[in-house]
Amino acid sequence: MTTTLYRPVGPQELALIEASGWTKFPPRLPEQPIFYPVTNEAYAIQIAKDWNVPASGSGFVTKFEVDADYVGKFEIQNVGGFMHNELWVPAEELEEFNAHIVGEILVTQSFYPEK
């Protein structure tokens, strides 16, 4: 059994995901101690549009499946409103997290600056 998660990303992170064969997320940068996939697409869309587009010129929503037994060890963190739910995965556990992704990481939404 799997759990569906989402991850908003910018173009640089998306390129690294593509380079992995769409199977893993890249290591976190030193100033990023937590990898935080989100539990619903609406929240991922909000971040991709409101944060990734202004910060890097485009934003993307990725969707992926993770082994439910494994991902159950991470508590869901609510960081705002009812839909703002994230999993907080310590950066040092990201490689193990990636090993529990089932199938490919898919891009479900793409956003660019409005003209």
N, C-alpha and C positions, 0 to 999 in steps of 0.2 A: 504494500500500500504506500502511496506517496501523498505528499502535501504540496499544493501549488503555491509558489511564492513569486514575487515580482521584484524587479530591481531597476530603478531609474538610473540611467547612465548618460554620460556625455560622449562625444565622438572618440576621444582617446581611449576611454575604457572599452567602448564598443569595439574598436580596432583590436585591442588585446584579446577580447573574448573571441572575435572572429579568428584571430591567429591561433587560438587554442583548438580550433575546429569546433567552436560553439559548445565546448564541454566544461569550461571552468572560468571562474572570475580571477582577475589578476591579483597579485599580492597587494596589500594595503601599503600606502606610503607611510613613512615614519610618524607623520602628524595625524594619521588615521588609525587609532587603536581599535576601532570597531568596524566590522562589516555589517551593514544593516539592510537585509532584504525586507520588503514590506509584505503585508498579508493580503492586500487587495489592489486591484488595478487602478481604481479611482485615485488612491493616494499616490501611487507611482506616477500617474499622469500629472497630478498636481505638482509633484517635485520636478518632473522632466520639463514641464512648461514654465513653471515659475522660478526654477533655480538653474537647471542645466542650460536652457536656451540663453538666458542673459549671461551666464558665466562662461559658456563655451561656444555659443553660436548655434547649437542644436541640442536636442534632448531625445532620448529613446527610452521606451519601456521594454524591459525584457521579462519574459515569463519562463519559469522552469519548475521542474518537479524534483523534490528531494525525498529520500527515504523517510517515511513518517516516524518510524521508531527512533531514528537518529535525531531528526529535527525536534522531536518532542522534548529533548533535554534543554532546549533554550526557551526561556520564558518570553512570552509576548509582552512587549513594552508599549504602553500607550503614551504618546508624546504630544498630545493635544486633544483634538476633537475625537468624536466616536470612530472615525475611520483611520486615524493616525496610529496604526499599530505596526510595530516593527519587531524583528528578531535581532537581538544584539549578539553577534558572534565575535568573540575576541579575535583580533587579527592573526594571532598565532595559531588559531584553529581553522583558518580559512582553507588550508590545503586539505585537511580532513573533511571539511564541509563539502569542498569540491568533489571529493571522492564519493560522496553520497548523492550527488546529482544524478538523476535518472533520465537518460535521453539527452536531447540537445537544449541549449538555451535559445529561445525564440525571441525575435523582435516583434512586438505586437502594435507598437505605436511609434511614430516619428514626428518630431516637432521642430519647426524652424521659426526664425523671427517673422512676424507679420509684416507685410509690405504695405 
